[in-house]
Amino acid sequence: MTSRERVTKAVNFQTPDRVPLDLGGMKASGIAATAYARLKKKLGLRTPTRVIDPRFMIAHVEPEVMERFGLDVMPLDWSTVFHLARPDSEWMPRRLFDGTPVLLPPHTGIAEDAEGNWILLRPDGSPTRYRMPKGGFYFDDCSFNDPGGIDPAKFRPARDVPDELLTAFGAHARRLHDETDYALLGWGFGVCFLGMSLITERSDNVTQGRPNEWLMMLMTEKETCHEMMGRSVEASIECLKRVHQAVGDRPVAWGVAADDSGTQRGEFIRPELWAEMIKPHYRRLCDWIHAHTAWKTYFHCCGSIYHLIPHLIEAGIDILNPVQTSAANMTPERLKREFGGRIVLWGGGCDTQSVLNRATPQEVRRHVRERLAVFAPGGGYVFTQVHNIQANVPPENIIAMLDTARKYGTSDRLKP
């Protein structure tokens, strides 16, 4: 069974020959550049480490690594594909604070302040809102809840896509589809209605960097919020129409949103309010995708969102990531029992908060087998860890996780 066939079966709640594996299929199923460089050294690879997004310092997972671990998902991400097409000579060499050598995307600029903290720059050299403290591993968005209000008139989400970029994007999608058997996961031109995730472009973010004020507006200025979210969906649909013309049904799924709605302990928005204000707009976007494409709809949302999942299903979300099993109400058994067969669980395969970074390889292997035994039966599951592998994770644990998932993800071995 090819990777594409394997993932297609899984997302249609059929049982593939083994559980599909994802590492780096999107920006929240990836691996920190430092951890990736150590992993490659352990595997005997000496290639330069490319960083696909400097904000997160997430590495591009190379074909050699994908083949070594039997990975099944290839990203088709509008925000990274054009950088990856450029030769290494155009990328920007940099050493991270821990000494790891990396290549940053072309034209990436970083300044240092008097205390040695890094400031991410725009192409014109002006500072962005992103800061990395000295000794840190990734950039923080320091603009949340800056002074000032939300101006609905300033919300102008992009409604068009340049022809020359669409042509290149479509050619890349055809090349990946025709020359590999990986399942393609599309990303770009989605929506963001709560504004806490950084995997979305700011122009698509209705909160304008002020999520606290937006949450109050959802209760006090409902008509305005509906109008802004309606504009966002209209713009997304207009862009996705053109994207679909370029890439067709080659992607098995498309990311409609990265819209974090949960904390470690619970939802930070009342499920009733989410259903009233936000759900109708997701439903409209998902309905268009289901009516005009063969894509599955892919939704990234961190935290404890147990009470939102029924609404996500009703809104037309097909796939949920990262399945943060360490958060309240999100135990694997409960999620599989109550939502298995209704929404694809893409993640939850290894706890990155307390296991992957702290346990021994033997404990990681046992943990992964336990997760597979819960999530895998009956299909509807794609294995990846909970969110990104952090910089401090030892390569032995990464190898233990992925090798175990591949070895024991078959139906005859799904036992703890």
N, C-alpha and C positions, 0 to 999 in steps of 0.2 A: 504494500500500500504506500503510495507517495505521501509526502507531507501535506500536499494540498487536499488529497482525498481524506487523509486522517483528520485534519481540522474541519473539513466540510461535514464529515460524519458527526464529529463531536458537537458542533454548533447546531446540528439538526437533531440532537438527542438520540443519536444512533451510537452503537458501540464500535469504535475503530479497533484496529489490531493492537494498538496500545494508546495510552493517553498522549495527546500532543504536548510538545514542550515549547515554551516560549522564554527567550531571554533577549530583551532588546527589541521586541516587536513594536513597542511604543515607548515613550519617554518615562513611563511609570512602571515599566517591567524590565528595566535595564540594570546597569552595573556602574558604580562609580569608577572613574578613570584610574584611581590609585589601586583599587581592588582588581580591576581588569588587568593592569600592568603586571601585578604580582601573579595573577592567574596565568597570564601568557608566559611569564618567566618559568613558572612551574611546569608548563606544558612544552617548554623548549622553543617558544616562538619569540622572534626578535624584531617583529615589525613595529613601526611607530604607532603609538596610541592616539587615535583621533578622538576629539571631544565633539560630539554632535550638537551639544547645547552648552555654552559656557556657564549659563546660570546654574545648572545642576551639576556640571562637570561629569556628565554621563558619557561613557565611551561608546563608540561605534563598534558593534560586535561583528568581527570579520568572518568571512566564509570559512577559514580554517577552524575557527572556534565553533561555528555552527555545525560543521561536519563532525568535529571531534565528539560533540555531545548529542548529536542527532536532533538538533533543534528543527522546528517545523514552521516557524513564522518569520516572515521578512517584512520590515517596515516599508510602507509607501507613504512617507510623511512629507507634505508640501514644505514644511519649514526646514528640512534637512537635505532633501534630495539634491538640490542644486549645489550645495557646498560639497557633498560627497562626490560629485562629478568632477571636481577640480583636483589637479595633481597635488601631491604632497608639497611640492615646491611653492605652492601658493598659500599654504596654510601657515599659521603663525606659531613658531616654536615657543614654548614656555615651560618653566619648571614650577610645579605646584609647591606649596609651602613645605610639604614633606619630602621634596626633592624629586618627585616623579616627573619625568619628561613627557610632555604631551604636545600635540599639535592642535591649535585652536582654529576654528573656521576662518577662511580668508577675511581680512579686514577687521578682525576682532582687536579691539584696543582695551588695554587695562592700565589705569593709573594707580599710583600709590599715594596715600596721604602721609602726613608727618609721622603717624604712628605705625606705618607699615601696612595698613589695611588696604585692600584692593577695591577699586571703583571701576565698574564696567562702563565702557565708553560707547557712544554712538559712532557710526561711521564718520561723522563730521568732527569727532573729537570731543564733543560735549558730554558731560557726565549723565549716566542714566540713574535710575532709582535703586540700582542693585549694588550692594556692598558685601564684601567678604572680609570678616575680621581676620587679623593676622593670625596665622596658624589654622585657619578654617578650611573647610572642604568644599563649600559651595556658596553661592551668592544668596543673600537675603533681600527680599523686596522691602525697602524701607519707606515706601510711600503709602502703605495702608493707613487710611483715615488721616491723611494730611488735612490741614485746614482748608475750608472751602466746601461748597455744596455740590450736589449733583445737578448738572444742567442738562435736561433732556434734549435741548436743541443741539448740544455738542456731541451727542451720541450719533455717530454716522458710520455704522458698520459697512465694510467694503461690500459692494454689490456686483463687482465685475472682476474678471481675471484676465491679465494680459495674454493676448493670443500666443506670443512667442514662448512664454513660460508654459502655457497649456500644452503646446506642441511638444516641448521638451519633456514635460511631465508624462504625457501620454506615451511618448517613445520609451521612456524609462520603464513605465508600467508594462508595456508590451515586451520589452527585453527581459525583465524579471520573470514574467509569466511564461515566455516561450523558451527561455534558456535555463530556467530552474524549475523545480517542482514544489517550491515553497508556497505556503499560503500567504497571500499578501494582506496586510492590515493597513487600510487607508486612514490618513489623518489630515485634517485641515478644513477650515471654513465651518467649524462647528459653532456652538453657542456657549455662553457662560452666564448663568442667571443669579449666581450667588457671589462669585468673584473671589473665592478664597484659593482657587487652584492657579498655579503658575504655568500650566501646560496649555494655556490658551493665549491668543494674541489680545493685547489690550483693546484694540478697536472692536473686538467682539464681546467685550466685557461691559455689561450695562451698568455696573456699579461705579465705573470710572475711578476705581481704586479706593472707594469709600464704602466697604461692605456694611459697616455698622449703620451708616445713614440709609443705605439701601434697604436693610432689614426693617428699619422703621417705616420707610416709604411703602413697603409691602402691606403695611397695616393702615397707613394714614393717607396714602395717595395711590390707591389701587388702580384707578383709571389710567393715571400716568404710567405706572409700572407696566400695565398690560399693553399700553401703546408702544412703549419702548421695547418690550420683549417681542411684541408682534413684528416690529421693524427688524429686530435681530433675526427672527426666523425667516422673514421674507428675504433678507439679504443672504442668509445661509442657503436657502433654496435656490436663489438665482445663481450663486457661485457653484453649488453642487450640480446644477443642471449642466453647466459647462464642463465641470470636472468629469461627470459621468460620460459626456460625449467623448472626452479624451481617453479615459481609462476603461470605459465600459464596465462589464461585470467581472473583470479580472480580480479585484479585491474580494475576499470572502466576507469582509466586514468593513464598516467605516465608523470612525470615532465621531460621534455627534456632539460629545461634550466631555470636558474635564471640569467637574463642578462639585467640589467638596462640600458636603452638607452635614458632616458628622464630626464630633470630637471623640476622644477616647471613651467617654462615658455615655454619649447619646447624641441624638440629632440636635443641631443648634438652631433649627427652625421647627416649629410645631408641624407635625405631619399634616394636620388639617389645613394649615396655611399654605404649605407646599402644594397640597392637592388643589387648593382653590386658585392660587396665583401662578404657579409655575408649571404644573402638570399639563394644562391645556396647550401650552406652547411646545413642550416636548412632544406631545401627541401629534400636533400638526406637522412638526418636522419629521417624526418617525413615519407618519402616515404617507408623507410625500415619498420618502425613501423606499418604503415597502411597495408603493404603487408604481414607481418608475424605475426601480433598480432591483437587482437580486441580492444587494448587500444586506447583511445583518447589521443592526444598529448596536454600537459599542459605546458603553458609558463608563467613565472613570469617576469614582467617588470614594474618597477615603473615609475612615472613621466608622463609628457606630451608626448605621442607617437602617437597622432592622425594620423599623416602622415605616420607612419610605419604600422598601422594596416592593410591596404590593402595588403601590402607586406607579413605580417605574415600569412594572410589568404591564399595567393597564395603559400606560402612556405609549407602549410599543417598544420599550427597550429590550433587546434580545440578549445582550451580553453585559455582565457586570464585572468590573475590575476595581480595586485589587483584592477584594474579599478580605478585609482586615479582620481576621479571626481573633486577634488579641483585644479588640474593642468589645465593649459591653453588648450583650445580646447577639453576638456574631459567632457563636461556636459552630464548628463545621457540621456537627450532627444536626443542630437546629436548622441551619441554612439548607442543608441537603434534604432534610425531612419535609420542610415546609415549602421550599421553593424549587426543589429538583424537578426537572421536567417542564418548568415554567420560565426559567431564565438561566442562561448559561453562566456558570461560575468560572471566571477566568482569573485564577490567582489562588491565594490562600494555601499554596502548597508547602510553604515553609515560613514560619514566624520569624521575621527579620528584626523584631524588637528584642527578643529574649533567647532565641535558639540559634539562628544562623551565625550570629556574631559572638556568641558566648559558649556554645556547647562544643563537645568533642565531635569529630567526624562520625564516630559510632552513634552518638546521640542524635546527630543530624539524620543519619540513615534511618534510625528507628522512627523518628518524628515524621519524616517524609512518607514512610510506608504506612504509618497511621493515617495520615492525611489522604493518601491515595485510596485506602480502604474505605474511607467515608465518601469522598467526593466522586470517585471514578465510576462506580457501577451505574450502568444505564446511560452512559454518555452524558452530554451536557457539561463537560468539564475540560478545561485546558490548563495544564500545569504551568505555573510560574510562582515565584516567591511573592510575598506580600510587599508590593511596591519595589523600589530599587534596592539592590545590594549595596550596602554602605561601604565606605572606604576602609573601615577597620575589620572587615570580614576576611579571615585567612583563606587562602586558596584551597587548602585541604577541605574546608567545609563546603565551598562552592562545588568542588569536584564530587564530594560525597552526595550533595543534594541532587545534582543533575544526573549523575550516573545511577543513583538509586531510583529516581523517577523514571528513567528510561528502562531500567532492568525490571522493575516491579510494577510498571504501569500496564501490564497485560492482564487480561481477565483471569488467567489461571494463576496469577501471583498476587492478586489483590487481597492480601491478608496482612494484618499488622505484624 
